[in-house]
Amino acid sequence: MKIKFKITALFALLVTIILLVLSISVHYFTALQRTEAFKRRLKGRANNDGQLFSYFGDSDSTRAVLYQIDSASAFTLHQKSVVIFNYLDKPVYRYNAPEIDSILPDKDILKQARVKHEVYYTAYKRDVLAFHYTDNRSRIVVVVAGYDVDGWQRLKDLRDILLTCLFIGIAIALLVGYAFSVQLVKPIKQIIYDVKHITSQNLSHHIHAGSTQDELNQLANTFNELLDRLQESFVIQRRFISNASHELSTPLTSISSQLDVTLQKERSTGEYKQVIQSVHEDVQQMQQLTKSLLEIAKTGTQGSIELNEVRIDEVLLKVTADVQKNSEEYKVILQFGDFPDDEKAFLVFGNPDLLYSSLRNIADNGCKFSFDHHVMVNLMFENDNVIVQFRNYGDTITKEDAEHIFQPFFRSAKVSPIKGFGLGLALAKRIINLHKGDIKVHSSREMGTVFTIILPSLKAFAAKP
């Protein structure tokens, strides 16, 4: 069922329930008023007959007078019946009306009437009142019955009016609800139309949000933000594929060219050795590039890697030793801040190999781009977080470059002469994010370039989403 029909049905159902409640309430209270009004009429009739019977006494003449009075007033009370019982509960007067036997009360009703003064009940669609009349001359129970023609007719007319209004109200509710739902669904249909016409080729096309600040406007803005992120992802993906293809084709082209030139004529052993050495370097370059690409792919999702408790200080010690072993020019100066009392503060939850790879990449970059090939590493602990800072002094990173520095294959024009692929920082950021951490960069001439890695401690990791 379409949402506009659901809205129409719900709106009509709500209006129907309200109208039903109002109609039933009006009918119920009107019926109560009819009952009370007719009860007063019966009570007045019973009181008059009781006064006359008590005043004139129990005699044939009294009964004759009462009969004449009841007959004369019969037209004001439809299907009127009157029965008077003495203190022994014996009927001493009857007004011959139709079905008089049907209204005769039993002894329990007479007893209740003497106790409660009056008892009201219905019998064969007639309202009956058993009224206990007492004075210093007599103690009698006057039973008066009648059919409230006008009252029941008014109730019937009211019921017909209420039913008519109910059906008219439901019809109006359906029409108004449908018109309301059409207007409500209209911006949703526009959103659907816009989304259907968005492809990978026109992600810049945004959904019209409108001027109202409602939930639909928020939905449209959320879609637009999603489209912006998708467009950015597509751009990064295209750039990544282009850069990866270029980086892979460069050594392949070099290998192919060298082999073609070598095969054109016979070469000496030294020349063959020189070509093989050059090809070997190109192959190593391709191997390093492929390894980096595979590591980036491996960090795609958290579920694809095994996470354990890792001592971050031990990882840093290994990084320091390996970086300095790789190059005699490189030097890593490792500094520790205030040691926490709890040794578990050194623990983070993660993959030791990936953490080593990310920290190694940043340390390598720090040494590579530093003027003196030195990098200072500081390990600190703050607010359930493990903080690792890498500081070096080289060319400063501009604000524009800092915004793209963690993108794959991004290389600043300042460092283009230095060998590299531009994958190290991208890989490091993915690994840090995978461990629910964050990495920031700040660069200035006075303070140097500082990469700050923030990793949640073992306790804080479980609390993070």
C-alpha positions in Angstrom: 0.0 0.0 0.0 1.3 3.4 -1.0 2.1 5.8 1.8 -0.5 8.4 0.7 -3.2 5.8 1.0 -1.9 4.8 4.4 -2.0 8.4 5.5 -5.5 8.8 4.1 -6.7 5.6 5.9 -5.1 6.6 9.2 -6.6 10.1 9.0 -10.0 8.8 8.1 -9.8 6.2 10.9 -8.8 8.9 13.4 -11.7 11.2 12.4 -14.1 8.2 12.5 -13.0 7.3 16.0 -13.5 10.9 17.1 -16.9 11.2 15.5 -18.0 7.8 17.0 -16.9 8.9 20.5 -18.7 12.2 20.1 -21.8 10.6 18.6 -22.0 7.9 21.3 -21.4 10.5 24.0 -24.1 12.8 22.7 -26.6 9.9 22.3 -25.7 8.5 25.8 -26.2 11.8 27.6 -29.3 12.6 25.7 -30.8 9.3 26.6 -29.9 10.0 30.3 -31.7 13.3 30.1 -34.7 11.7 28.5 -34.8 9.1 31.3 -34.5 11.8 34.0 -37.2 14.0 32.4 -39.6 11.1 32.0 -38.9 9.9 35.5 -39.9 13.3 36.8 -43.2 13.1 34.8 -43.9 9.7 36.3 -43.1 10.8 39.8 -45.4 13.8 39.5 -48.2 11.6 38.3 -47.6 9.1 41.1 -47.4 11.8 43.7 -50.8 13.3 42.5 -52.5 9.9 42.6 -51.0 9.1 46.0 -52.2 12.4 47.5 -55.8 11.9 46.1 -56.0 8.3 47.3 -54.6 9.2 50.7 -56.9 12.2 51.1 -60.2 10.6 50.1 -59.3 7.1 51.5 -59.7 3.6 50.2 -63.2 3.6 48.8 -65.1 3.0 45.5 -65.8 6.7 45.1 -62.1 7.4 45.5 -61.2 4.8 42.8 -63.9 6.2 40.5 -62.5 9.7 40.8 -58.9 8.5 40.3 -60.0 6.6 37.2 -61.7 9.6 35.7 -58.6 11.8 36.4 -56.3 9.1 34.9 -58.5 8.7 31.9 -58.7 12.4 31.3 -54.8 12.7 31.5 -54.1 9.6 29.5 -53.4 11.6 26.3 -50.5 13.3 28.0 -48.9 9.9 29.0 -49.0 7.3 26.3 -49.9 3.7 27.3 -50.4 4.9 30.9 -50.9 2.4 33.6 -51.4 3.0 37.4 -51.5 0.5 40.3 -51.7 1.4 44.0 -50.6 -1.0 46.7 -51.6 -0.7 50.3 -49.3 -1.3 53.3 -50.0 -5.0 52.9 -48.8 -4.9 49.3 -52.3 -5.6 48.0 -53.4 -3.8 44.9 -56.2 -1.5 45.9 -56.5 0.5 42.6 -55.8 -0.2 38.9 -56.1 2.0 36.0 -57.1 -0.2 33.1 -54.4 0.4 30.6 -53.0 -2.1 28.1 -50.7 -4.9 29.4 -51.1 -3.7 33.0 -50.1 -7.1 34.3 -46.7 -6.7 32.6 -45.8 -3.8 34.8 -46.9 -5.3 38.1 -43.8 -5.3 40.4 -42.8 -8.3 42.5 -42.4 -8.2 46.3 -38.7 -7.4 46.1 -39.4 -4.2 44.1 -42.2 -3.1 46.5 -39.8 -3.7 49.4 -37.1 -1.7 47.7 -39.6 1.1 47.0 -40.5 1.3 50.7 -36.8 1.4 51.7 -35.5 3.7 48.9 -38.6 5.7 48.5 -38.7 5.1 44.8 -37.5 2.4 42.3 -37.2 3.0 38.5 -37.2 0.2 36.0 -38.4 -0.7 32.5 -40.9 -3.4 31.4 -41.9 -4.2 27.9 -40.4 -0.9 26.5 -42.3 1.1 29.1 -40.7 3.1 31.9 -42.1 2.2 35.3 -41.8 4.0 38.6 -42.6 2.4 42.0 -43.2 5.4 44.3 -43.6 5.1 48.1 -46.1 7.7 49.2 -46.5 8.2 53.0 -48.3 10.7 55.2 -50.2 10.6 58.5 -53.1 8.9 56.8 -51.6 6.1 54.7 -48.5 4.2 53.5 -49.0 3.2 49.9 -46.8 2.4 46.9 -48.0 4.0 43.6 -46.7 2.2 40.5 -47.0 4.4 37.3 -45.9 3.2 33.8 -45.9 4.9 30.4 -44.3 5.0 27.1 -42.2 8.2 26.3 -43.3 8.6 22.7 -41.8 12.1 22.3 -38.5 11.2 24.1 -37.9 8.0 22.1 -38.8 9.7 18.9 -36.3 12.5 19.6 -33.6 9.9 20.4 -34.4 8.1 17.1 -34.2 11.4 15.2 -30.9 12.2 17.0 -29.5 8.8 16.1 -30.4 9.3 12.5 -28.8 12.7 12.4 -25.6 11.4 14.2 -25.3 8.5 11.7 -25.8 10.8 8.8 -23.2 13.2 10.2 -20.8 10.2 10.8 -21.0 9.0 7.2 -20.6 12.6 5.9 -17.7 13.2 8.2 -16.0 10.0 7.1 -16.4 10.9 3.4 -15.0 14.4 4.1 -12.2 12.9 6.1 -11.3 10.6 3.2 -11.3 13.5 0.8 -9.4 15.9 3.1 -7.0 13.1 4.1 -6.3 12.2 0.5 -5.6 15.8 -0.4 -3.5 16.2 2.7 -1.5 13.0 1.9 -0.9 14.2 -1.7 0.6 17.4 -0.5 2.6 15.6 2.1 3.9 13.0 -0.3 4.6 15.5 -3.0 8.1 16.5 -1.8 8.9 12.8 -1.2 8.0 12.0 -4.8 10.2 14.8 -5.9 13.1 13.3 -3.8 12.4 9.9 -5.4 12.4 11.5 -8.9 15.7 13.3 -8.2 17.3 10.2 -6.8 16.3 8.1 -9.7 18.0 10.5 -12.1 21.3 10.6 -10.2 24.0 8.3 -11.6 27.7 8.0 -11.1 28.1 10.5 -14.0 26.1 13.3 -12.4 26.6 13.0 -8.6 26.9 16.8 -8.5 23.2 17.0 -9.1 21.6 17.6 -5.7 18.1 17.0 -4.4 15.9 20.1 -4.0 15.5 20.6 -0.2 13.0 23.4 -0.2 12.8 26.3 2.2 10.9 24.6 5.1 13.0 23.3 8.0 11.2 20.0 8.5 12.1 16.3 8.5 11.8 16.1 4.7 14.2 19.0 4.4 16.6 17.2 6.7 16.2 14.0 4.6 17.0 15.9 1.4 20.0 17.6 3.0 21.2 14.2 4.3 20.9 12.7 0.8 22.9 15.7 -0.6 25.6 15.2 2.0 25.7 11.5 1.0 26.0 12.4 -2.6 28.9 14.8 -1.8 30.7 12.0 0.0 30.0 9.6 -2.8 31.3 12.1 -5.4 34.4 12.7 -3.3 34.9 8.9 -3.0 34.5 8.5 -6.8 37.0 11.2 -7.4 39.4 9.7 -5.0 38.8 6.2 -6.5 39.5 7.5 -10.1 42.6 9.4 -8.9 43.7 6.2 -7.0 43.3 4.0 -10.1 45.0 6.6 -12.3 47.9 7.0 -9.9 48.2 3.3 -9.3 48.2 2.5 -13.0 50.8 5.2 -13.6 53.0 4.0 -10.7 52.8 0.4 -12.0 53.3 1.2 -15.6 56.4 3.3 -15.0 58.7 0.5 -13.8 57.1 -1.9 -16.4 57.8 0.6 -19.2 61.4 1.0 -17.9 61.9 -2.8 -17.7 60.5 -3.3 -21.2 62.6 -0.5 -22.7 65.8 -1.7 -21.1 65.2 -5.3 -22.3 64.3 -4.1 -25.8 67.5 -2.1 -26.0 69.6 -4.9 -24.6 68.2 -7.4 -27.1 69.1 -5.3 -30.1 72.7 -6.5 -30.1 75.1 -8.6 -28.2 76.3 -7.1 -24.9 79.3 -7.7 -22.7 78.9 -9.4 -19.3 79.2 -6.1 -17.5 76.5 -4.5 -19.6 74.1 -7.5 -19.0 74.9 -7.3 -15.3 74.1 -3.5 -15.3 70.8 -4.1 -17.1 69.8 -6.9 -14.7 70.7 -4.7 -11.7 68.5 -1.9 -13.1 65.6 -4.3 -13.8 66.0 -5.7 -10.3 65.6 -2.3 -8.8 62.4 -1.7 -10.9 61.0 -5.1 -9.8 61.7 -4.2 -6.1 60.0 -0.9 -6.6 56.9 -2.7 -8.1 57.1 -5.2 -5.2 57.1 -2.4 -2.6 54.2 -0.7 -4.4 52.1 -3.9 -4.6 52.8 -4.6 -0.9 51.5 -1.2 0.0 48.4 -1.6 -2.1 47.7 -5.0 -0.5 48.1 -3.5 3.0 45.6 -0.7 2.1 43.1 -3.3 0.9 43.7 -5.4 4.0 42.6 -2.4 6.2 39.2 -2.2 4.5 37.1 -3.5 7.5 37.8 -4.2 11.1 36.2 -7.7 10.8 38.9 -8.8 8.4 41.8 -8.6 10.8 42.6 -10.2 14.2 42.7 -7.8 17.2 44.6 -8.5 20.4 46.1 -6.7 23.3 49.2 -4.8 22.2 51.9 -3.0 24.2 52.4 0.2 22.2 55.8 0.9 23.8 57.1 -2.4 22.5 55.9 -1.6 19.0 57.6 1.7 19.1 60.9 0.1 20.3 60.8 -2.3 17.4 60.0 0.6 14.9 62.9 2.6 16.3 65.3 -0.3 15.8 64.1 -1.3 12.3 64.1 2.3 10.9 67.7 2.9 12.1 68.8 -0.5 10.9 67.4 0.2 7.4 69.5 3.4 6.9 72.6 4.6 8.7 71.5 8.2 8.1 68.1 7.7 9.9 67.8 8.3 13.6 64.7 7.9 15.8 64.9 9.6 19.2 62.3 7.9 21.4 61.1 9.8 24.5 58.6 8.6 27.1 56.4 11.0 29.1 55.2 10.4 32.7 54.8 6.7 33.2 51.4 5.7 34.4 51.1 3.6 37.6 49.1 1.0 35.9 51.1 -1.0 33.3 47.9 -1.8 31.4 47.9 1.9 30.3 50.5 0.8 27.7 48.0 -1.7 26.2 45.8 -0.9 23.2 43.5 -3.3 21.4 44.6 -3.9 17.9 46.7 -5.8 15.4 50.4 -5.6 16.2 51.5 -6.0 12.6 49.2 -3.2 11.3 50.1 -0.9 14.1 53.8 -1.5 13.4 53.2 -0.8 9.7 51.5 2.6 10.4 54.0 3.8 13.0 56.9 2.6 10.8 55.6 4.5 7.8 55.3 7.7 9.8 58.7 7.3 11.3 60.2 6.6 7.9 58.6 9.6 6.4 59.8 11.7 9.3 63.4 10.7 8.7 63.1 10.9 5.0 61.8 14.5 4.8 63.8 15.9 7.8 66.8 18.1 7.0 69.0 16.0 9.4 67.0 12.7 8.9 66.1 12.7 12.6 62.7 12.2 14.0 61.6 12.6 17.7 59.0 10.2 19.0 57.1 11.1 22.2 54.8 8.6 24.0 52.3 10.1 26.3 49.1 9.1 28.2 46.1 11.3 28.7 42.4 10.7 29.5 42.4 7.0 28.7 44.2 7.7 25.5 47.6 6.7 24.3 49.3 9.6 22.4 52.2 9.2 20.0 53.8 12.3 18.5 56.4 12.3 15.6 58.3 15.6 15.2 60.8 16.4 12.5 62.3 19.6 11.1 62.1 19.9 7.3 60.0 21.7 4.7 56.7 22.9 6.3 53.5 21.4 5.0 51.1 24.0 3.6 47.5 24.1 4.7 46.3 23.0 1.3 48.7 20.0 1.3 47.6 19.1 4.8 44.0 18.6 3.6 45.1 16.0 1.1 48.2 14.5 2.7 46.4 11.3 3.8 45.0 10.6 0.4 46.6 7.7 -1.6 49.3 8.7 -4.0 49.3 12.3 -2.9 52.7 13.9 -3.1 53.5 17.6 -2.6 55.4 19.4 -5.3 58.1 20.1 -2.7 59.0 16.5 -2.2 58.5 15.2 -5.7 62.3 14.7 -6.2 62.4 12.3 -3.1 61.6 8.7 -3.9 58.2 7.4 -2.8 54.7 6.5 -3.8 52.5 8.6 -1.5 50.9 5.6 0.1 52.5 5.5 3.5 50.4 8.2 5.2 47.2 7.0 3.6 47.9 3.5 4.9 48.8 4.8 8.4 45.5 6.8 8.6 43.4 3.8 7.6 45.1 1.6 10.2 44.7 4.2 12.9 41.0 4.7 12.0 40.6 1.0 12.0 41.8 1.0 15.7 39.2 3.7 16.6 41.9 6.3 16.8 42.8 9.6 15.1 45.8 11.1 13.4 46.4 14.8 13.0 49.2 16.9 11.4 50.5 20.4 12.3 53.4 22.1 10.6 55.1 25.4 11.3 58.6 26.7 10.8 59.2 27.2 14.5 57.7 23.9 15.8 58.5 21.7 12.8 56.1 19.1 11.5 54.2 17.1 14.1 52.1 14.0 13.4 49.9 13.2 16.5 48.4 9.7 16.8 45.6 9.2 19.4 44.7 5.7 20.2 42.1 4.6 22.8 43.4 2.6 25.7 42.2 -1.0 26.3 39.4 0.2 28.5 38.3 3.1 26.3 38.4 0.9 23.1 35.4 -1.2 24.3 33.4 2.0 25.1 33.8 3.5 21.6 31.3 2.7 18.9 
